[in-house]
Each structure stands twice: as structure tokens, then as C-alpha cells.
Amino acid sequence: MKKLKTYKVKAFTLIEMLVVLLIISVLLLLFVPNLTKQKDSVKETGNAAVVKVVESQAELYELNHTNDQATLAKLIADGNITNKQAESYRAYYAKNSGETRAVAD
């Protein structure tokens, strides 16, 4: 009987758990908006890189086919770019409408 009374359970109290949850939730509120901004920035940078790839492929296409103008459809059909790259190219110029496109649809 004496052993039962001396045995103490070491555990967190409810208040300690609530404090930890509060701290975690505050940290999430601080970092989640920053992560979404970074994600948009990374996507924009990726689309800009795809634009350079598509324009480079268009130049190569025009060098190989001297009498033919490069279009996105011809580049896809020829296997120079993928559909996803063409969609990224269109999305980039839809967002940046002030710039002129080098490759037509």
C-alpha cells in the first residue's frame, strides 16, 4: 500500500498542453502566409524559365525548317516542347499581357 501512494505519474497537465497548442498555432499563423507568397514567386520564376526554353526551341525549329514559322502547335507536334510547357508559356503571357510573344499559338 505504501508503494502505491509514493508512485507519482509524470505527465503534462491540460494547461501545459493548451499552451503548447497555442504557441504552435501562432507560429503557423505567422509562417503560412509567407509560404504561399514564396510558392507564387517560385511558380513565376519557373514560368519565366519555360518561356526561355520555348523561345529557344522556336529558334531551333526555324533554323531547321527555313521556310516555316514556328508556332506552339508545330513545336508540340514536332516533339520540341510538351503540352505542359505550352500551357505555362500561355499562362506567363496571359499574366504579363504588356509583353509581346515571340511564338504564336
Jmol script that loads the backbone (N, CA, C; Angstrom):
load data "model"
ATOM      1  N   MET A   1       0.810  -1.198   0.000  1.00  0.00           N
ATOM      2  CA  MET A   1       0.000   0.000   0.000  1.00  0.00           C
ATOM      3  C   MET A   1       0.858   1.269   0.000  1.00  0.00           C
ATOM      4  N   LYS A   2       1.967   1.241   0.693  1.00  0.00           N
ATOM      5  CA  LYS A   2       2.848   2.401   0.741  1.00  0.00           C
ATOM      6  C   LYS A   2       3.458   2.694  -0.626  1.00  0.00           C
ATOM      7  N   LYS A   3       3.725   1.664  -1.407  1.00  0.00           N
ATOM      8  CA  LYS A   3       4.292   1.854  -2.728  1.00  0.00           C
ATOM      9  C   LYS A   3       3.317   2.555  -3.665  1.00  0.00           C
ATOM     10  N   LEU A   4       2.048   2.265  -3.527  1.00  0.00           N
ATOM     11  CA  LEU A   4       1.048   2.908  -4.368  1.00  0.00           C
ATOM     12  C   LEU A   4       0.954   4.398  -4.096  1.00  0.00           C
ATOM     13  N   LYS A   5       1.093   4.784  -2.857  1.00  0.00           N
ATOM     14  CA  LYS A   5       0.994   6.190  -2.508  1.00  0.00           C
ATOM     15  C   LYS A   5       2.223   6.971  -2.962  1.00  0.00           C
ATOM     16  N   THR A   6       3.371   6.356  -2.970  1.00  0.00           N
ATOM     17  CA  THR A   6       4.582   7.067  -3.361  1.00  0.00           C
ATOM     18  C   THR A   6       4.771   7.140  -4.870  1.00  0.00           C
ATOM     19  N   TYR A   7       4.060   6.329  -5.599  1.00  0.00           N
ATOM     20  CA  TYR A   7       4.181   6.301  -7.050  1.00  0.00           C
ATOM     21  C   TYR A   7       3.447   7.500  -7.644  1.00  0.00           C
ATOM     22  N   LYS A   8       4.192   8.397  -8.331  1.00  0.00           N
ATOM     23  CA  LYS A   8       3.591   9.559  -8.972  1.00  0.00           C
ATOM     24  C   LYS A   8       3.723   9.412 -10.476  1.00  0.00           C
ATOM     25  N   VAL A   9       2.693   9.778 -11.177  1.00  0.00           N
ATOM     26  CA  VAL A   9       2.701   9.734 -12.627  1.00  0.00           C
ATOM     27  C   VAL A   9       3.216  11.071 -13.144  1.00  0.00           C
ATOM     28  N   LYS A  10       4.267  11.010 -13.944  1.00  0.00           N
ATOM     29  CA  LYS A  10       4.803  12.226 -14.530  1.00  0.00           C
ATOM     30  C   LYS A  10       4.157  12.409 -15.896  1.00  0.00           C
ATOM     31  N   ALA A  11       3.397  13.485 -16.036  1.00  0.00           N
ATOM     32  CA  ALA A  11       2.697  13.748 -17.293  1.00  0.00           C
ATOM     33  C   ALA A  11       2.443  15.246 -17.416  1.00  0.00           C
ATOM     34  N   PHE A  12       2.049  15.634 -18.616  1.00  0.00           N
ATOM     35  CA  PHE A  12       1.708  17.027 -18.858  1.00  0.00           C
ATOM     36  C   PHE A  12       0.304  17.314 -18.336  1.00  0.00           C
ATOM     37  N   THR A  13       0.128  18.519 -17.838  1.00  0.00           N
ATOM     38  CA  THR A  13      -1.216  18.912 -17.417  1.00  0.00           C
ATOM     39  C   THR A  13      -1.961  19.488 -18.613  1.00  0.00           C
ATOM     40  N   LEU A  14      -3.235  19.643 -18.440  1.00  0.00           N
ATOM     41  CA  LEU A  14      -4.063  20.175 -19.522  1.00  0.00           C
ATOM     42  C   LEU A  14      -3.647  21.607 -19.884  1.00  0.00           C
ATOM     43  N   ILE A  15      -3.285  22.387 -18.928  1.00  0.00           N
ATOM     44  CA  ILE A  15      -2.883  23.771 -19.182  1.00  0.00           C
ATOM     45  C   ILE A  15      -1.580  23.803 -19.989  1.00  0.00           C
ATOM     46  N   GLU A  16      -0.645  22.937 -19.657  1.00  0.00           N
ATOM     47  CA  GLU A  16       0.602  22.889 -20.417  1.00  0.00           C
ATOM     48  C   GLU A  16       0.352  22.494 -21.870  1.00  0.00           C
ATOM     49  N   MET A  17      -0.525  21.556 -22.088  1.00  0.00           N
ATOM     50  CA  MET A  17      -0.864  21.138 -23.451  1.00  0.00           C
ATOM     51  C   MET A  17      -1.529  22.272 -24.229  1.00  0.00           C
ATOM     52  N   LEU A  18      -2.403  23.017 -23.576  1.00  0.00           N
ATOM     53  CA  LEU A  18      -3.066  24.139 -24.235  1.00  0.00           C
ATOM     54  C   LEU A  18      -2.067  25.245 -24.595  1.00  0.00           C
ATOM     55  N   VAL A  19      -1.100  25.485 -23.735  1.00  0.00           N
ATOM     56  CA  VAL A  19      -0.081  26.498 -24.017  1.00  0.00           C
ATOM     57  C   VAL A  19       0.747  26.078 -25.238  1.00  0.00           C
ATOM     58  N   VAL A  20       1.116  24.811 -25.300  1.00  0.00           N
ATOM     59  CA  VAL A  20       1.889  24.314 -26.444  1.00  0.00           C
ATOM     60  C   VAL A  20       1.078  24.443 -27.729  1.00  0.00           C
ATOM     61  N   LEU A  21      -0.186  24.081 -27.710  1.00  0.00           N
ATOM     62  CA  LEU A  21      -1.045  24.213 -28.888  1.00  0.00           C
ATOM     63  C   LEU A  21      -1.208  25.670 -29.302  1.00  0.00           C
ATOM     64  N   LEU A  22      -1.296  26.556 -28.342  1.00  0.00           N
ATOM     65  CA  LEU A  22      -1.398  27.983 -28.647  1.00  0.00           C
ATOM     66  C   LEU A  22      -0.134  28.476 -29.343  1.00  0.00           C
ATOM     67  N   ILE A  23       1.017  28.081 -28.850  1.00  0.00           N
ATOM     68  CA  ILE A  23       2.277  28.505 -29.455  1.00  0.00           C
ATOM     69  C   ILE A  23       2.398  27.972 -30.875  1.00  0.00           C
ATOM     70  N   ILE A  24       2.047  26.717 -31.079  1.00  0.00           N
ATOM     71  CA  ILE A  24       2.109  26.126 -32.425  1.00  0.00           C
ATOM     72  C   ILE A  24       1.159  26.835 -33.379  1.00  0.00           C
ATOM     73  N   SER A  25      -0.037  27.137 -32.932  1.00  0.00           N
ATOM     74  CA  SER A  25      -1.000  27.811 -33.812  1.00  0.00           C
ATOM     75  C   SER A  25      -0.540  29.228 -34.165  1.00  0.00           C
ATOM     76  N   VAL A  26       0.068  29.933 -33.240  1.00  0.00           N
ATOM     77  CA  VAL A  26       0.584  31.273 -33.532  1.00  0.00           C
ATOM     78  C   VAL A  26       1.715  31.194 -34.557  1.00  0.00           C
ATOM     79  N   LEU A  27       2.596  30.219 -34.405  1.00  0.00           N
ATOM     80  CA  LEU A  27       3.680  30.048 -35.371  1.00  0.00           C
ATOM     81  C   LEU A  27       3.142  29.722 -36.757  1.00  0.00           C
ATOM     82  N   LEU A  28       2.120  28.902 -36.827  1.00  0.00           N
ATOM     83  CA  LEU A  28       1.507  28.584 -38.120  1.00  0.00           C
ATOM     84  C   LEU A  28       0.892  29.822 -38.757  1.00  0.00           C
ATOM     85  N   LEU A  29       0.242  30.648 -37.951  1.00  0.00           N
ATOM     86  CA  LEU A  29      -0.347  31.874 -38.478  1.00  0.00           C
ATOM     87  C   LEU A  29       0.718  32.831 -39.014  1.00  0.00           C
ATOM     88  N   LEU A  30       1.904  32.773 -38.456  1.00  0.00           N
ATOM     89  CA  LEU A  30       2.980  33.632 -38.938  1.00  0.00           C
ATOM     90  C   LEU A  30       3.627  33.110 -40.208  1.00  0.00           C
ATOM     91  N   PHE A  31       3.785  31.795 -40.331  1.00  0.00           N
ATOM     92  CA  PHE A  31       4.563  31.236 -41.436  1.00  0.00           C
ATOM     93  C   PHE A  31       3.761  30.836 -42.663  1.00  0.00           C
ATOM     94  N   VAL A  32       2.519  30.475 -42.531  1.00  0.00           N
ATOM     95  CA  VAL A  32       1.737  30.007 -43.681  1.00  0.00           C
ATOM     96  C   VAL A  32       1.576  31.083 -44.750  1.00  0.00           C
ATOM     97  N   PRO A  33       1.253  32.327 -44.426  1.00  0.00           N
ATOM     98  CA  PRO A  33       1.159  33.340 -45.493  1.00  0.00           C
ATOM     99  C   PRO A  33       2.480  33.549 -46.230  1.00  0.00           C
ATOM    100  N   ASN A  34       3.591  33.479 -45.522  1.00  0.00           N
ATOM    101  CA  ASN A  34       4.897  33.637 -46.176  1.00  0.00           C
ATOM    102  C   ASN A  34       5.175  32.483 -47.121  1.00  0.00           C
ATOM    103  N   LEU A  35       4.762  31.291 -46.766  1.00  0.00           N
ATOM    104  CA  LEU A  35       4.993  30.136 -47.626  1.00  0.00           C
ATOM    105  C   LEU A  35       4.197  30.243 -48.920  1.00  0.00           C
ATOM    106  N   THR A  36       2.984  30.752 -48.861  1.00  0.00           N
ATOM    107  CA  THR A  36       2.184  30.881 -50.072  1.00  0.00           C
ATOM    108  C   THR A  36       2.771  31.953 -50.998  1.00  0.00           C
ATOM    109  N   LYS A  37       3.320  33.022 -50.427  1.00  0.00           N
ATOM    110  CA  LYS A  37       3.959  34.040 -51.255  1.00  0.00           C
ATOM    111  C   LYS A  37       5.185  33.473 -51.952  1.00  0.00           C
ATOM    112  N   GLN A  38       5.953  32.669 -51.240  1.00  0.00           N
ATOM    113  CA  GLN A  38       7.138  32.059 -51.835  1.00  0.00           C
ATOM    114  C   GLN A  38       6.754  31.082 -52.929  1.00  0.00           C
ATOM    115  N   LYS A  39       5.664  30.367 -52.736  1.00  0.00           N
ATOM    116  CA  LYS A  39       5.215  29.411 -53.748  1.00  0.00           C
ATOM    117  C   LYS A  39       4.849  30.139 -55.043  1.00  0.00           C
ATOM    118  N   ASP A  40       4.160  31.262 -54.938  1.00  0.00           N
ATOM    119  CA  ASP A  40       3.816  32.053 -56.123  1.00  0.00           C
ATOM    120  C   ASP A  40       5.066  32.584 -56.818  1.00  0.00           C
ATOM    121  N   SER A  41       6.043  33.006 -56.028  1.00  0.00           N
ATOM    122  CA  SER A  41       7.288  33.520 -56.591  1.00  0.00           C
ATOM    123  C   SER A  41       8.047  32.427 -57.333  1.00  0.00           C
ATOM    124  N   VAL A  42       8.079  31.239 -56.766  1.00  0.00           N
ATOM    125  CA  VAL A  42       8.768  30.113 -57.415  1.00  0.00           C
ATOM    126  C   VAL A  42       8.056  29.730 -58.708  1.00  0.00           C
ATOM    127  N   LYS A  43       6.732  29.743 -58.690  1.00  0.00           N
ATOM    128  CA  LYS A  43       5.975  29.403 -59.896  1.00  0.00           C
ATOM    129  C   LYS A  43       6.226  30.429 -61.000  1.00  0.00           C
ATOM    130  N   GLU A  44       6.269  31.695 -60.645  1.00  0.00           N
ATOM    131  CA  GLU A  44       6.525  32.753 -61.632  1.00  0.00           C
ATOM    132  C   GLU A  44       7.925  32.612 -62.230  1.00  0.00           C
ATOM    133  N   THR A  45       8.899  32.292 -61.408  1.00  0.00           N
ATOM    134  CA  THR A  45      10.264  32.088 -61.890  1.00  0.00           C
ATOM    135  C   THR A  45      10.331  30.881 -62.819  1.00  0.00           C
ATOM    136  N   GLY A  46       9.614  29.818 -62.464  1.00  0.00           N
ATOM    137  CA  GLY A  46       9.573  28.629 -63.314  1.00  0.00           C
ATOM    138  C   GLY A  46       8.936  28.917 -64.658  1.00  0.00           C
ATOM    139  N   ASN A  47       7.869  29.684 -64.663  1.00  0.00           N
ATOM    140  CA  ASN A  47       7.223  30.042 -65.929  1.00  0.00           C
ATOM    141  C   ASN A  47       8.141  30.903 -66.791  1.00  0.00           C
ATOM    142  N   ALA A  48       8.907  31.780 -66.169  1.00  0.00           N
ATOM    143  CA  ALA A  48       9.850  32.605 -66.936  1.00  0.00           C
ATOM    144  C   ALA A  48      10.925  31.725 -67.571  1.00  0.00           C
ATOM    145  N   ALA A  49      11.349  30.686 -66.874  1.00  0.00           N
ATOM    146  CA  ALA A  49      12.337  29.761 -67.438  1.00  0.00           C
ATOM    147  C   ALA A  49      11.740  28.972 -68.596  1.00  0.00           C
ATOM    148  N   VAL A  50      10.475  28.591 -68.474  1.00  0.00           N
ATOM    149  CA  VAL A  50       9.810  27.861 -69.555  1.00  0.00           C
ATOM    150  C   VAL A  50       9.690  28.739 -70.798  1.00  0.00           C
ATOM    151  N   VAL A  51       9.458  30.023 -70.600  1.00  0.00           N
ATOM    152  CA  VAL A  51       9.377  30.956 -71.734  1.00  0.00           C
ATOM    153  C   VAL A  51      10.687  30.954 -72.503  1.00  0.00           C
ATOM    154  N   LYS A  52      11.797  30.968 -71.797  1.00  0.00           N
ATOM    155  CA  LYS A  52      13.101  30.951 -72.467  1.00  0.00           C
ATOM    156  C   LYS A  52      13.304  29.645 -73.226  1.00  0.00           C
ATOM    157  N   VAL A  53      12.871  28.538 -72.638  1.00  0.00           N
ATOM    158  CA  VAL A  53      13.010  27.232 -73.304  1.00  0.00           C
ATOM    159  C   VAL A  53      12.177  27.196 -74.583  1.00  0.00           C
ATOM    160  N   VAL A  54      10.920  27.650 -74.493  1.00  0.00           N
ATOM    161  CA  VAL A  54      10.041  27.619 -75.661  1.00  0.00           C
ATOM    162  C   VAL A  54      10.587  28.517 -76.765  1.00  0.00           C
ATOM    163  N   GLU A  55      11.068  29.687 -76.414  1.00  0.00           N
ATOM    164  CA  GLU A  55      11.614  30.590 -77.430  1.00  0.00           C
ATOM    165  C   GLU A  55      12.894  30.027 -78.048  1.00  0.00           C
ATOM    166  N   SER A  56      13.704  29.352 -77.255  1.00  0.00           N
ATOM    167  CA  SER A  56      14.908  28.698 -77.799  1.00  0.00           C
ATOM    168  C   SER A  56      14.530  27.577 -78.758  1.00  0.00           C
ATOM    169  N   GLN A  57      13.528  26.797 -78.379  1.00  0.00           N
ATOM    170  CA  GLN A  57      13.074  25.713 -79.255  1.00  0.00           C
ATOM    171  C   GLN A  57      12.468  26.268 -80.544  1.00  0.00           C
ATOM    172  N   ALA A  58      11.807  27.407 -80.451  1.00  0.00           N
ATOM    173  CA  ALA A  58      11.239  28.038 -81.651  1.00  0.00           C
ATOM    174  C   ALA A  58      12.347  28.478 -82.598  1.00  0.00           C
ATOM    175  N   GLU A  59      13.411  29.038 -82.036  1.00  0.00           N
ATOM    176  CA  GLU A  59      14.541  29.443 -82.879  1.00  0.00           C
ATOM    177  C   GLU A  59      15.182  28.232 -83.557  1.00  0.00           C
ATOM    178  N   LEU A  60      15.351  27.149 -82.800  1.00  0.00           N
ATOM    179  CA  LEU A  60      15.925  25.937 -83.395  1.00  0.00           C
ATOM    180  C   LEU A  60      15.019  25.371 -84.483  1.00  0.00           C
ATOM    181  N   TYR A  61      13.713  25.414 -84.249  1.00  0.00           N
ATOM    182  CA  TYR A  61      12.758  24.927 -85.239  1.00  0.00           C
ATOM    183  C   TYR A  61      12.871  25.736 -86.528  1.00  0.00           C
ATOM    184  N   GLU A  62      12.961  27.056 -86.383  1.00  0.00           N
ATOM    185  CA  GLU A  62      13.059  27.917 -87.568  1.00  0.00           C
ATOM    186  C   GLU A  62      14.385  27.733 -88.299  1.00  0.00           C
ATOM    187  N   LEU A  63      15.443  27.386 -87.565  1.00  0.00           N
ATOM    188  CA  LEU A  63      16.721  27.096 -88.223  1.00  0.00           C
ATOM    189  C   LEU A  63      16.661  25.783 -89.007  1.00  0.00           C
ATOM    190  N   ASN A  64      15.958  24.797 -88.445  1.00  0.00           N
ATOM    191  CA  ASN A  64      15.841  23.500 -89.119  1.00  0.00           C
ATOM    192  C   ASN A  64      14.845  23.531 -90.270  1.00  0.00           C
ATOM    193  N   HIS A  65      13.816  24.353 -90.152  1.00  0.00           N
ATOM    194  CA  HIS A  65      12.787  24.479 -91.184  1.00  0.00           C
ATOM    195  C   HIS A  65      12.837  25.927 -91.678  1.00  0.00           C
ATOM    196  N   THR A  66      13.686  26.184 -92.643  1.00  0.00           N
ATOM    197  CA  THR A  66      13.989  27.565 -93.038  1.00  0.00           C
ATOM    198  C   THR A  66      12.794  28.348 -93.561  1.00  0.00           C
ATOM    199  N   ASN A  67      11.838  27.697 -94.193  1.00  0.00           N
ATOM    200  CA  ASN A  67      10.704  28.418 -94.778  1.00  0.00           C
ATOM    201  C   ASN A  67       9.460  28.381 -93.905  1.00  0.00           C
ATOM    202  N   ASP A  68       9.570  27.907 -92.679  1.00  0.00           N
ATOM    203  CA  ASP A  68       8.398  27.691 -91.835  1.00  0.00           C
ATOM    204  C   ASP A  68       8.504  28.512 -90.550  1.00  0.00           C
ATOM    205  N   GLN A  69       7.409  29.185 -90.197  1.00  0.00           N
ATOM    206  CA  GLN A  69       7.330  29.953 -88.954  1.00  0.00           C
ATOM    207  C   GLN A  69       6.973  29.011 -87.795  1.00  0.00           C
ATOM    208  N   ALA A  70       7.649  29.131 -86.668  1.00  0.00           N
ATOM    209  CA  ALA A  70       7.388  28.265 -85.504  1.00  0.00           C
ATOM    210  C   ALA A  70       6.146  28.747 -84.762  1.00  0.00           C
ATOM    211  N   THR A  71       5.276  27.800 -84.430  1.00  0.00           N
ATOM    212  CA  THR A  71       4.120  28.058 -83.571  1.00  0.00           C
ATOM    213  C   THR A  71       4.131  27.020 -82.462  1.00  0.00           C
ATOM    214  N   LEU A  72       3.335  27.270 -81.436  1.00  0.00           N
ATOM    215  CA  LEU A  72       3.272  26.311 -80.335  1.00  0.00           C
ATOM    216  C   LEU A  72       2.773  24.952 -80.809  1.00  0.00           C
ATOM    217  N   ALA A  73       1.778  24.958 -81.670  1.00  0.00           N
ATOM    218  CA  ALA A  73       1.224  23.692 -82.169  1.00  0.00           C
ATOM    219  C   ALA A  73       2.278  22.901 -82.942  1.00  0.00           C
ATOM    220  N   LYS A  74       3.069  23.591 -83.764  1.00  0.00           N
ATOM    221  CA  LYS A  74       4.108  22.909 -84.537  1.00  0.00           C
ATOM    222  C   LYS A  74       5.217  22.392 -83.630  1.00  0.00           C
ATOM    223  N   LEU A  75       5.554  23.156 -82.600  1.00  0.00           N
ATOM    224  CA  LEU A  75       6.593  22.717 -81.666  1.00  0.00           C
ATOM    225  C   LEU A  75       6.154  21.477 -80.884  1.00  0.00           C
ATOM    226  N   ILE A  76       4.876  21.444 -80.509  1.00  0.00           N
ATOM    227  CA  ILE A  76       4.346  20.276 -79.794  1.00  0.00           C
ATOM    228  C   ILE A  76       4.301  19.076 -80.724  1.00  0.00           C
ATOM    229  N   ALA A  77       3.818  19.283 -81.941  1.00  0.00           N
ATOM    230  CA  ALA A  77       3.720  18.174 -82.898  1.00  0.00           C
ATOM    231  C   ALA A  77       5.090  17.617 -83.262  1.00  0.00           C
ATOM    232  N   ASP A  78       6.080  18.490 -83.323  1.00  0.00           N
ATOM    233  CA  ASP A  78       7.434  18.069 -83.673  1.00  0.00           C
ATOM    234  C   ASP A  78       8.162  17.432 -82.482  1.00  0.00           C
ATOM    235  N   GLY A  79       7.601  17.578 -81.277  1.00  0.00           N
ATOM    236  CA  GLY A  79       8.207  16.986 -80.085  1.00  0.00           C
ATOM    237  C   GLY A  79       9.256  17.866 -79.427  1.00  0.00           C
ATOM    238  N   ASN A  80       9.302  19.115 -79.793  1.00  0.00           N
ATOM    239  CA  ASN A  80      10.284  20.023 -79.201  1.00  0.00           C
ATOM    240  C   ASN A  80       9.899  20.474 -77.797  1.00  0.00           C
ATOM    241  N   ILE A  81       8.603  20.648 -77.549  1.00  0.00           N
ATOM    242  CA  ILE A  81       8.114  21.029 -76.228  1.00  0.00           C
ATOM    243  C   ILE A  81       6.928  20.148 -75.871  1.00  0.00           C
ATOM    244  N   THR A  82       6.553  20.162 -74.601  1.00  0.00           N
ATOM    245  CA  THR A  82       5.399  19.391 -74.136  1.00  0.00           C
ATOM    246  C   THR A  82       4.175  20.299 -74.034  1.00  0.00           C
ATOM    247  N   ASN A  83       3.021  19.687 -73.855  1.00  0.00           N
ATOM    248  CA  ASN A  83       1.783  20.457 -73.668  1.00  0.00           C
ATOM    249  C   ASN A  83       1.863  21.308 -72.409  1.00  0.00           C
ATOM    250  N   LYS A  84       2.487  20.764 -71.364  1.00  0.00           N
ATOM    251  CA  LYS A  84       2.588  21.500 -70.109  1.00  0.00           C
ATOM    252  C   LYS A  84       3.452  22.750 -70.284  1.00  0.00           C
ATOM    253  N   GLN A  85       4.519  22.639 -71.065  1.00  0.00           N
ATOM    254  CA  GLN A  85       5.357  23.813 -71.332  1.00  0.00           C
ATOM    255  C   GLN A  85       4.588  24.855 -72.141  1.00  0.00           C
ATOM    256  N   ALA A  86       3.787  24.398 -73.088  1.00  0.00           N
ATOM    257  CA  ALA A  86       2.983  25.337 -73.876  1.00  0.00           C
ATOM    258  C   ALA A  86       1.956  26.046 -73.000  1.00  0.00           C
ATOM    259  N   GLU A  87       1.343  25.310 -72.069  1.00  0.00           N
ATOM    260  CA  GLU A  87       0.375  25.922 -71.155  1.00  0.00           C
ATOM    261  C   GLU A  87       1.056  26.938 -70.244  1.00  0.00           C
ATOM    262  N   SER A  88       2.249  26.625 -69.765  1.00  0.00           N
ATOM    263  CA  SER A  88       2.996  27.567 -68.927  1.00  0.00           C
ATOM    264  C   SER A  88       3.364  28.814 -69.716  1.00  0.00           C
ATOM    265  N   TYR A  89       3.711  28.621 -70.981  1.00  0.00           N
ATOM    266  CA  TYR A  89       4.053  29.755 -71.856  1.00  0.00           C
ATOM    267  C   TYR A  89       2.849  30.669 -72.029  1.00  0.00           C
ATOM    268  N   ARG A  90       1.699  30.071 -72.300  1.00  0.00           N
ATOM    269  CA  ARG A  90       0.468  30.873 -72.454  1.00  0.00           C
ATOM    270  C   ARG A  90       0.103  31.585 -71.150  1.00  0.00           C
ATOM    271  N   ALA A  91       0.236  30.867 -70.028  1.00  0.00           N
ATOM    272  CA  ALA A  91      -0.112  31.446 -68.725  1.00  0.00           C
ATOM    273  C   ALA A  91       0.800  32.622 -68.383  1.00  0.00           C
ATOM    274  N   TYR A  92       2.071  32.501 -68.720  1.00  0.00           N
ATOM    275  CA  TYR A  92       3.017  33.586 -68.443  1.00  0.00           C
ATOM    276  C   TYR A  92       2.622  34.848 -69.202  1.00  0.00           C
ATOM    277  N   TYR A  93       2.293  34.691 -70.483  1.00  0.00           N
ATOM    278  CA  TYR A  93       1.939  35.867 -71.274  1.00  0.00           C
ATOM    279  C   TYR A  93       0.511  36.345 -70.997  1.00  0.00           C
ATOM    280  N   ALA A  94      -0.336  35.485 -70.476  1.00  0.00           N
ATOM    281  CA  ALA A  94      -1.665  35.952 -70.059  1.00  0.00           C
ATOM    282  C   ALA A  94      -1.538  36.838 -68.828  1.00  0.00           C
ATOM    283  N   LYS A  95      -0.601  36.475 -67.941  1.00  0.00           N
ATOM    284  CA  LYS A  95      -0.400  37.276 -66.732  1.00  0.00           C
ATOM    285  C   LYS A  95       0.366  38.561 -67.038  1.00  0.00           C
ATOM    286  N   ASN A  96       1.325  38.480 -67.940  1.00  0.00           N
ATOM    287  CA  ASN A  96       2.134  39.638 -68.329  1.00  0.00           C
ATOM    288  C   ASN A  96       1.697  40.098 -69.721  1.00  0.00           C
ATOM    289  N   SER A  97       0.512  40.631 -69.798  1.00  0.00           N
ATOM    290  CA  SER A  97      -0.086  40.961 -71.095  1.00  0.00           C
ATOM    291  C   SER A  97       0.611  42.112 -71.811  1.00  0.00           C
ATOM    292  N   GLY A  98       1.430  42.885 -71.116  1.00  0.00           N
ATOM    293  CA  GLY A  98       2.112  44.007 -71.745  1.00  0.00           C
ATOM    294  C   GLY A  98       3.266  43.576 -72.627  1.00  0.00           C
ATOM    295  N   GLU A  99       3.760  42.370 -72.429  1.00  0.00           N
ATOM    296  CA  GLU A  99       4.897  41.887 -73.213  1.00  0.00           C
ATOM    297  C   GLU A  99       4.424  41.240 -74.495  1.00  0.00           C
ATOM    298  N   THR A 100       5.257  41.281 -75.517  1.00  0.00           N
ATOM    299  CA  THR A 100       4.898  40.666 -76.798  1.00  0.00           C
ATOM    300  C   THR A 100       5.444  39.247 -76.851  1.00  0.00           C
ATOM    301  N   ARG A 101       4.653  38.365 -77.413  1.00  0.00           N
ATOM    302  CA  ARG A 101       5.040  36.959 -77.520  1.00  0.00           C
ATOM    303  C   ARG A 101       5.921  36.743 -78.740  1.00  0.00           C
ATOM    304  N   ALA A 102       6.909  35.880 -78.576  1.00  0.00           N
ATOM    305  CA  ALA A 102       7.801  35.557 -79.678  1.00  0.00           C
ATOM    306  C   ALA A 102       7.248  34.408 -80.518  1.00  0.00           C
ATOM    307  N   VAL A 103       6.449  33.542 -79.887  1.00  0.00           N
ATOM    308  CA  VAL A 103       5.913  32.368 -80.576  1.00  0.00           C
ATOM    309  C   VAL A 103       4.392  32.445 -80.530  1.00  0.00           C
ATOM    310  N   ALA A 104       3.766  32.315 -81.691  1.00  0.00           N
ATOM    311  CA  ALA A 104       2.306  32.369 -81.777  1.00  0.00           C
ATOM    312  C   ALA A 104       1.715  31.008 -81.413  1.00  0.00           C
ATOM    313  N   ASP A 105       0.412  30.989 -81.222  1.00  0.00           N
ATOM    314  CA  ASP A 105      -0.270  29.723 -80.936  1.00  0.00           C
ATOM    315  C   ASP A 105      -0.284  28.881 -82.180  1.00  0.00           C
TER     316      ASP A 105
END
end "model"
wireframe off; spacefill off
backbone 0.3
color backbone group
